Amino acid sequence: MTAEPRVHSATTSPGDITRRELYFFNLYRCLEAAVYAGLTFSPYAGEWVKVAHPLLGQITAIAYLIITVGLLLGTDRLRRRLTEGISAALFIDILAASLILVALAGHSIVPMMALVNVGIAALLLPHRAYMFAGIASLGVLAPYAYARLTDAAAEVPNAETAAIVVAYFVVAALLRYLGGHMRATEDLAAQRGVDLLNLEQINDLIIQRMKTGVLLVDAANRVLRINESAWHLIGNPSPSQRELGTIAAELSRRLYHWRHSGKTDQTAVALAADVPEVIPRFTRLAPNDDTNVLIFLDDTSLLSRRAEELTLSSLGRLSASIAHEIRNPLAAIRYSAQLLAESKLNAEDKRLVDIINNHCTRANDVVENILQLSRRERSRPESIDLNAWVLAFVEDYKQSNDLGGDHLRAVTQNRTIEAMVDPQHLQQVVWNLVQNALRYGRQPNQPARVSVVARLAAEKGPPLIEIIDRGPGIPPKVAAQIFEPFYTTHEYGTGLGLYLAKQMSEASQASLEYVPVAGGGACFRITLTPAGSLLASRIAAQPG
């Protein structure tokens, strides 16, 4: 069963709003055309409207009606070229209104109806609002100008006509402002919707990646939502199974008990075979509402690991404090042993002095490792060329240590390999691993042969550093515990070297693992972060 994506309610996009506005605008045009046809064709219109040119009015009304029906049917096509389409359609509206005014001898209902056309056009195209008002004003005044040209005694525009012209500009200005404000509000709402959607997706991703199992169960005991951890912790049931009683009977029983008694069973339980034990916790989405219940499954292995980490952290601080107190008396013992060794001693006493020095050295190594663990500095990764770094490391190690008959070599590639890592941490980790390989990675009575290899895991895989020896290898039971603190199989080992190496690797966003070598030997592999990927992730994480 995998978590289903949340279903988001559909929101109205600006394109949908524009189409709806255009549709009703064109529908209003059809209404205008019908009114014009009624005024010019109806036998009863002559009782209250003076039809001066019936034929002109009828032809105009029929042509305008055909055009408006075409505009209504072609709303989607008109939306593709919004500015040109609305401008051309409004010009047709004003032309039809002017001709109807001529046919009706200047009836006032026509310019009043055109006022709506101007307002809607200004609302849809705010940047052309005043142009539309000017065109409409010319359309209203044109019949009077035509009448004066054909008849000198014709009436001139009166106060009502002047008021209509002023109204065109006032309505255009008002709806121009409202249109701009409306679009700003739409843009803000759309941006808020995107932000909310992104936030919801981030929340879903966080819940899916949580180590704690999370289930949402309704009143009918059906699982509505489940994250990946919970899916694994209840045994990876089929996605078609939604009944909690079927996929996790014990969890269903505890939920029933909690619903009716309000008490939670805190004992750990395994909800399926071969899965970790969990401790279920229940909570309501709303107080006093059992409709939906959130169930949290706390993995006891994670809790134990966290407790172990806290214990190790506390133990590290305590050990560091003790180590500081041990160093002074340890130095005094070692100094006294050195002075005693300079005296004339028999063979038995010299052997005892050697034992004191050896154990002082071992104790001092333990103290140094503990202090190194407690004062480990924060990682400061930088981009390095692994080929050059490995060559320099091997050369430096050879100069600083007498290898005797042992062999240490660097293996590099004929291509650039870049990685992001703290060079100081990497130096300590590889130094420790090489020392272990030279000390333990040898066949009996044979020199050690150790290689420090720089390579890529695959063609586009992460960069690797491998420390490989040709010794007897590490038994599987021992290999499973070698990175645990204070675990050692050597008489004089501290059990902290590999633990420190792993901790330093992880601090540089790398990983350290043991890999058996076919044919005998051991390989400690450090998987590093590619230089480009870490840099890109850091840039993406920066604000703004």
N, C-alpha and C positions, 0 to 999 in steps of 0.2 A: 504494500500500500504506500503510495507516495502522496505528498501533500498536493491538493488541488489548488490551482491559482485562484486568487480572489476575483470574483466577477464584479467589474466596475460598472456603475450605472452610466448610461450614455449621456453625454452633455451636448448641448446645442452649439455647433461650431459657427464662426462668423459667416462662412459660406452658406450654411443652412438659413441663417437669419436673412442674408441678402436675397436668397431665392424666395423666401416667404414674402419679404417686402415687395419684391418685383412682381410676384404673382398677384398680390392684392392691388398693387398700383395698376397693373394691366386690367384687372377685374373692374377697377373703378373707371378706367377708360371705356370699357364696354358699357358700363352704366351711363356714362356721358353720351356715348354714341346712341344709346337707346333713347335717352331724353331728347337729343337733337332730332332723331327720327320721329319721335312722338310729337314734337313741336311743329315739324314741317309737314308731316303726313296726316295727323289727326284732324278730322273735320271739326272737332270741338275746340282745337287750339286757337282758331281764328277769333273766338269770342273774347279772349283776353290777351292774345299775342298778335301783333301786327306783322303779318308775313308779307314783306315787300317784294321778295324775289323767291317764289315757291320752288321753281325748278332748281335754282342754285342751292337752296337749302336742302332739297331732297337728294340731289346728286352728292353734295358734301356729306350729308348724314349717312348715305349708303356706303360711300367710299371710306368714311371714317370708321364705320362699323366693321367693314371687312378688314381694315388695317388693325383695329384693336383686337379683333378675334385672332388674327395672325400673331400679334404680339403676345397675346395670352398663351397661345399654343407654343410659341417659341421662347418661353421664359428662360429655359436653360441655355439656349443659344445666345440670348441677349445678355445673360450673366457673364459669358466668356469675354465679351467686349463691353464692359459695363459703362465706361465713360462715353464712348462714341454712341452706344445704343440708347442710353437715357437721353443724351443731348438731341439725337435725331428724333426720338419719339416725342420729346417735349416740343420740338419745333413743329412736328405734325399736329400735336395737340393745339398749339397756339394758332397755327394756320387754319385748322378746322374751326376753332372758336371765332377767328376773325371772319371767315366766310359765313358762318352761321349768324354772326352779328350783323353782317351786311344783309343777309336774307331776312332777318327778323327786325330790321330797322333799329338795331341797338338795344335789344332787351337786356336788362341787368342780370338775369339769371345766368347767362353765359359766362361773363367775366368772373362771377362769384364761383362758378364751378371750376374755372381755370385756376382759381386761387389754390385749390387743393393740389392740382398738378404741380404748381410751382413749389409748394411746401414740401411735397414728397420728394421731388427731384433734388431740392436743396438738402433734404435730410440724407439722401443716398450719396450725393456728391457735394459735400460742403464747400469744396474749393471752387465750384462753379455756381454757387448760390446766387450771387448778384448778377451774373450773366443771364441766368434763367429769369430772374425778376425783370431785367431789362428787355429780354425777348418778349416776355408776357406783356409788358407795358406797351411795347411797340405794336403787339398784336391787338391790344384793346384800342389803341389810338388810330390804328390803320383804317378801320371802317369810317371814322369821322373824317380823316383826311381824304379818303376816296369820295365820300359824300360831298365834301366841299369842292372837290375837283369837278364833279359831275353836276353839282347843283349849288350855285353860290348862295342860295337861300337856306341851305341845310343847316341844322343846328350844330353848334360847337360843343366840345366836351364840357360837361357841367361839373358841379362839385362832387357828385356821386362818382363820376368817372375818375376824377382826381384822387378821391379817397381810395378807389380800387387800386390805382397805380401805387399810391403810398403803401397800401396794405401788402402789395406784392413784395416790396422791399423789406417791410417790417417782418413779414412771415419768413422771407428768405433769410434775413439776419438771425431771427430767433431759431429757426430750425437748423441753420448752419452751426450755430453754437451747440444746440442740442445734439446734432449729428456727431460733431467732434467729441462731445462729452460721452455720448453713447458708445462710440468706438473705443475711447480710452477705457471706459468701464468694461467693455467686452474683452479688450486686451488684458486688462488686469485680472479679470475673472479667469480667462484662459490660462494666464501665467500661474495663478493660484491653483488652478486645477492640475496643471503640470507638476507644480511643486508638491501638491498633496499626493499625486500619483507616484512621483519619485520617492517621497517619504514612505508611502505605503509599501512600495517595492523594497526599499531598504529595510523596513521593519520585517517584512516577510523573509528577506534574505538572512537577517540576523537571527530570527527565530529558527529558520531551517538549519543554520550552522551552529546553533547552541548545543553544547554538550549535554545539557539537561533535556530530557524528553518532555515534550509538551503536546497534550491532546485537548481538543475542545469537544465536549460531549453534550448532547441536548437532553431534554427531559425524557425522550423515548429511548435513551441509552444508545444512541447512534453517534458514531464518531464523525464530526463535521470537518475538523482539521487535525493534522498530525504532522509533526516535523520528522526529519530523518532519524534523529537520535531515538525518538520514541518508537518509530517504525522498527528499528533494529532491536530495541530493548524488549519488544513484545513478539519477537521471532519472525519478522519480515512476512506478515500475512499477505494474502492476495488483495490487490486493490479493490476488488469487487466486494470484499467483506467489510461491512460497516458496523455490524452489531458488536458492541463491546463485550457482551457475554459470550460471543463466539470466538473472538480473537484473543481475549484475555479474561478468562472466567474469574480468576482470583481478583483481578483489578476491578471487575464489575461487582463482585461481592463486597469489596471494601468500599466502593463508591456507594452502594446501596446502604451499607452500615453507616457511612458518614452522613448521607442524606437524612436518615431517620434518627440518628443519635447525636450527630454533630461531633463525634469523636473519631479520631484518625488512628488507625493501627500503624505504629511506628516501626514495626519489625520489618527487616529486609526480606524480600521474596524474589525468586526468579520467575518471570512471567512466561518463559518458554525454555525449551531445552537449549543448552549451550549458549546461554546469554548471561551477562552479569546480573547479580542481584540488585534490586532497586528498592528505594523507599518512596512510596507514593505520597503525594501531598495534593489536597483538594482545595479549591477556592471558587467562590461564586463570581461571575462577571459583574453582578450588581447585588447590593445588600438585600437580603430577604427574597432573593429571586433564584429559584432552582432550575430555571428554564435551561440555561447553559452553564456548564461547569468546566473550569480549567483544571487539568490534571498535570502535575509536574512529577516526573520520574527521575529521582536523584540516583545516579549510578554510584553504588557503594565503592566500586574500584576507584572512581575519580575522587570520591571523598577520602578514601584511604591514601591516595597519592598526594592529595593536597595536605593531609595531615602529616604525611611523611616529609613533604617539602618544608612544612613549617617546623617539624622536628629537626630536620637537618639544618635549617637556617638557625634555629636556636642553638643547636649543638655546635654549629660553626662558630657563633659568637662566643659561646662558653669555652670552646676549645681554644679559640684565639686568646681569650683572657688567661686561660691556664698556661698556654704556650709561652706567653710573655713571662709568667712567673717561673717557668721551668728553665728558660734560657740562662739565667744568671747562675743557679747552682750547677747546671750542666756545663757551663763554661769553666767553672771552678774545678769540677771533677776532671774535665779533659786537660786543663792546664796542669793540674797536679799529676795526672798520669804521664804527661809528657816530661815533667821534671823527674818523676820517678824512673822513667825509661832511660834518662841520661845517667842514672847511677849504675854502679856495678852490681848487676843482678844475675842470679843463676838462671838457667833455662826455664825452670818452672815459673819463677817470678816474672820473667819476660813474657811468657805465654799468658799469664794473668793480666799483665799490663796491656797486651795486644787485645785481649777480650774486652777490657775496659774501653780502649780507644774505639774498637769496632762498634760496640754498643752505644758509645757516645755519638759516633758518626750517624748511626741509625736513628737515635733519638733526635739528633739535630735535623736530620732529613724530615722526620715527621713534623717537627716544629715548623720548619720552613714551608712545608706543604700546607699546613693548617693556616699559617699566616698569609700565604699566597691566596688561599681560598677565601679568607675573610676580608682581604683588602683588594680584591680583584677590581681593576679599574673598568670603567665603562668602555665599551667597544667603540673605536673610531675607524670605521671602514673607509677604505679608499681603493681606487682602481689600480691594480697591479698586473704586470705581464707575468703569468705563471712560469713560462719557460725561463725567463731571465731570473726570476726569483728562486726557482729550484736550483739552477746552476750556481747562483751566488751562495745559496744555503749550503750546498754540498761542499763547495770550496772553503767556506768559512768553518764548517764543522771539521774538515780535515786539518785545517790549520790550528784549530783550538784543541784537538784531541789526537792522541797517539793511537792510531788504529792497529798498529802492529801488523799481524798477518790478515786482518779482516779487510773486507772489500766494501766500499760505499761508492755508488755511482748515481749520476743523474740521468734520467731518460726524458727527453723533451720531444716536441713535435715540430714539424717544419711549417707550422702555421701559428699565427698569433692567438694566444689564449688569454683573455682578460677576465678578471674576477674582482668582485668587491669584497674586501676582507680587511680586518685590522692586521697590519703586518707584524706588530709585536705579539699579538695573540697567536697568529699563525706560526711565528718563529718558535714560541714556547711549545705549542702543540706538536709540531713536527720534530723539534729537538727531543722532546720526551719520547715520542714514538720511535725515533731512530735509535735512541739510547736503549730502549727496551728490545728493539729488534737485534741490535748488536750484542746485547747481553744474553737474551734467551733464544733468539732465532738462529740457532746453529745446530748442526748435527754433531754428535759426540766426536771429539778429537779432530774437528774440522773447523776451518775459519768461517766466520759469518760472511754471508753475501747478501747485502741489503741494497735495494734500489729505491730511489725517490722519483716517482713518475708523475709527470704533468700531462694531462690529456683531457679530451672531452668525452662525456658519457656516450654521446652519439653525434651524428652530424650536426644537429642543432641542440644537443643536450647541454646540461650544466657542466662547468669545468670541474675537474677532479684532481686531487693530489693523493697518490697511493704510496704507502710505505710497505714494501714487499720484501720478505725474507724467505730463505730456503731451508728453514729449520723444521722441527717436528710438527709445527702447527699447534693449535689449541683445541683440546677436546670439547665437543659440543656442550656438555654440562658446565664446563668452566667458562666457555665463551658466552653463555647466557648471563653470567654474573660479573664479568670483568669490569664493567663500567659502574658497578655499585661502589659507594664509598667504603673504604677500609676492608675491601675484599682483596686478598692476595694469596697466592699459592707459594710464594717464595719466603724462605725463612727470614730474610732481612728486608722484605718489602713493606711499604707503608700502606698500600691499598688505596692511595689517593692520586697516583699519577694519571691513570686513565680517566678517573672521574673528573679531575681538573681539566684534562685535555678535552673531554666531551663538553664540559660546561663552557670553556672558552670558545669552542667551535660554535656552540649554539648562540653565544653572545654576539658572534659575528654573522649570524643568520646562515650558519653552515651546519652540517651534520657529520658526525663521526660514527663509523660502523666497522665491525669486523667482518671480513669476507674470507672464507677458506680458499686456499689455493689448490687447484688440481695438481696432483703429483707430489703434494707435501709443501708445507710452508704456511705463512700467515700474511694477510693483507689488511692493513688498516686504511680505510678509504675516507677521505674528507671531501664531501660534496659541497662546493661553494656556490655563491650566487653570481650569475652572469653580471658583468658590469652594467650593461644597458638596462636590464630589467629592474634592478634596484634603483638606478638613477631615475628611470621613468616613474616608478612607484612613488619616489620621494617628491618628484616634481608635481605629480597628480595630487599628492596629499597636501600640498601647500595651498593656503587660502588665496582666493582671488586670482 
